[in-house]
Amino acid sequence: MDCNHARLLLTFARDHADLDQSEAEGLEEHLSQCAECQALSASEQHVDAALGKAMNAVPTPPGLKERILAKLPRSRTSWRRWIATTAAAAAVVLLAITISWHVWPPKAEPDFEQVSLVVTTHEPQTPEVVEAWFEENRLPMAFPQRLNARRLSSYSIGEFQGRRVPRLEFVDRSDSSNVAHVFVLSERQFNVKAEVPSALKMMGARSLDSFKEGPYLYVVIYTGSLEPFF
């Protein structure tokens, strides 16, 4: 299931339309793998919940029900016209509330469960230890075979194009200013077969390189030379 299909199903679910079992399971699986769609779903649920709470909190003026009933038209034609006019007015009000909510969204509550831990390696860590740590954090990966694990300084959950990915940091022991940050992209989240520019100069003194191993693409951003890390 791609993002377009998932977001269409999210729209149906938001309108309280029933999804069949295969659609619901496919949507759930996609949301577990796609951070962007997961964030969109959470935002829509938050907006709906806040709108419902705000509308329920509006107090009803005393005697409003009696005044409305007294002004109801008696003929069927007038009754239908009144319903249509009232429904249109209500739709305009709801649309205005929705637009204002998106223009001035509520402040987000801190989500402390999403805080990424950084594991600093005071001693060399084996690739197996690093892979096991990411497996526990539901981000399976393979340690890059061509990089020297003895140069590993830390590893953590990073972000690449809005998605959570494994992140490794390597430091040159002979030159601490020479640092390489490695983002591990899996074929579950990215098209790892796409052509990637090699040794691309970035802002400042940083450069970008990449290489592939199996189902993973390793994107390396470094400040000096990659030679000490091989």
Backbone hydrogen bonds, N-H to C=O, Kabsch-Sander energy under -0.5 kcal/mol:
donor,donor_aa,acceptor,acceptor_aa,energy
6,A,2,D,-2.2
7,R,3,C,-2.6
8,L,4,N,-1.6
9,L,5,H,-2.1
10,L,6,A,-2.0
11,T,7,R,-1.5
12,F,8,L,-1.8
13,A,9,L,-2.7
14,R,10,L,-2.0
15,D,11,T,-1.5
16,H,13,A,-1.3
17,A,12,F,-2.6
24,A,20,D,-2.6
25,E,21,Q,-2.5
26,G,22,S,-2.4
27,L,23,E,-2.7
28,E,24,A,-2.3
29,E,25,E,-2.3
30,H,26,G,-2.3
31,L,27,L,-2.6
32,S,28,E,-1.5
33,Q,29,E,-0.7
33,Q,30,H,-1.1
34,C,30,H,-2.0
35,A,33,Q,-0.6
38,Q,34,C,-1.9
39,A,35,A,-2.3
40,L,36,E,-2.1
41,S,37,C,-2.6
42,A,38,Q,-2.2
43,S,39,A,-2.3
44,E,40,L,-2.4
45,Q,41,S,-2.3
46,H,42,A,-2.1
47,V,43,S,-2.4
48,D,44,E,-2.7
49,A,45,Q,-2.4
50,A,46,H,-2.3
51,L,47,V,-2.7
52,G,48,D,-2.5
53,K,49,A,-2.2
54,A,50,A,-2.6
55,M,51,L,-2.6
56,N,52,G,-2.2
57,A,53,K,-1.3
58,V,55,M,-0.8
64,L,61,P,-1.7
67,R,63,G,-2.1
68,I,64,L,-2.4
69,L,65,K,-2.3
70,A,66,E,-2.0
71,K,67,R,-1.2
72,L,68,I,-0.6
72,L,69,L,-0.8
79,W,75,S,-2.1
80,R,76,R,-2.4
81,R,77,T,-2.2
82,W,78,S,-2.5
83,I,79,W,-2.3
84,A,80,R,-2.4
85,T,81,R,-2.4
86,T,82,W,-2.6
87,A,83,I,-2.8
88,A,84,A,-2.3
89,A,85,T,-2.2
90,A,86,T,-2.4
91,A,87,A,-2.3
92,V,88,A,-2.1
93,V,89,A,-2.2
94,L,90,A,-2.6
95,L,91,A,-2.4
96,A,92,V,-2.3
97,I,93,V,-2.2
98,T,94,L,-2.5
99,I,95,L,-2.7
100,S,96,A,-2.4
101,W,97,I,-1.9
102,H,98,T,-1.8
103,V,99,I,-2.2
104,W,100,S,-2.7
112,F,110,P,-0.9
114,Q,111,D,-1.5
115,V,112,F,-1.0
119,V,117,L,-0.6
119,V,155,Y,-2.8
120,T,118,V,-0.7
121,T,153,S,-2.8
122,H,120,T,-1.0
125,Q,149,A,-0.5
129,V,126,T,-0.6
130,V,126,T,-1.8
131,E,127,P,-2.7
132,A,128,E,-2.1
133,W,129,V,-1.9
134,F,130,V,-2.0
135,E,131,E,-2.0
136,E,132,A,-2.0
137,N,133,W,-1.1
138,R,135,E,-1.5
139,L,134,F,-3.0
147,L,144,P,-1.1
148,N,229,F,-3.3
149,A,147,L,-0.6
151,R,148,N,-1.8
152,L,149,A,-1.4
153,S,169,E,-3.7
154,S,169,E,-1.4
155,Y,119,V,-1.8
156,S,167,R,-2.5
157,I,117,L,-0.7
158,G,156,S,-0.7
158,G,165,V,-2.8
160,F,163,R,-2.6
163,R,160,F,-1.2
165,V,158,G,-2.0
167,R,156,S,-2.6
168,L,182,V,-2.8
169,E,154,S,-2.6
170,F,180,A,-3.0
171,V,151,R,-2.4
172,D,175,D,-0.5
172,D,178,N,-2.3
173,R,171,V,-0.6
175,D,172,D,-0.8
178,N,175,D,-2.1
179,V,177,S,-1.0
180,A,170,F,-2.7
181,H,221,I,-3.2
182,V,168,L,-3.2
182,V,180,A,-0.5
183,F,181,H,-0.5
183,F,219,V,-2.8
184,V,166,P,-2.4
184,V,182,V,-0.5
185,L,183,F,-0.7
185,L,217,L,-3.1
186,S,184,V,-0.5
187,E,215,P,-1.2
189,Q,186,S,-1.2
190,F,186,S,-2.2
192,V,190,F,-1.4
194,A,191,N,-1.5
200,L,208,L,-2.7
202,M,206,R,-2.6
206,R,203,M,-1.4
207,S,222,Y,-2.7
208,L,200,L,-2.9
209,D,220,V,-2.7
211,F,218,Y,-1.6
213,E,216,Y,-2.1
216,Y,213,E,-1.6
217,L,185,L,-2.8
218,Y,211,F,-3.0
219,V,183,F,-2.5
219,V,217,L,-0.7
220,V,209,D,-3.3
220,V,218,Y,-0.6
221,I,181,H,-2.9
221,I,219,V,-0.5
222,Y,207,S,-2.2
222,Y,220,V,-0.5
223,T,179,V,-1.8
229,F,226,L,-1.8
230,F,227,E,-1.3
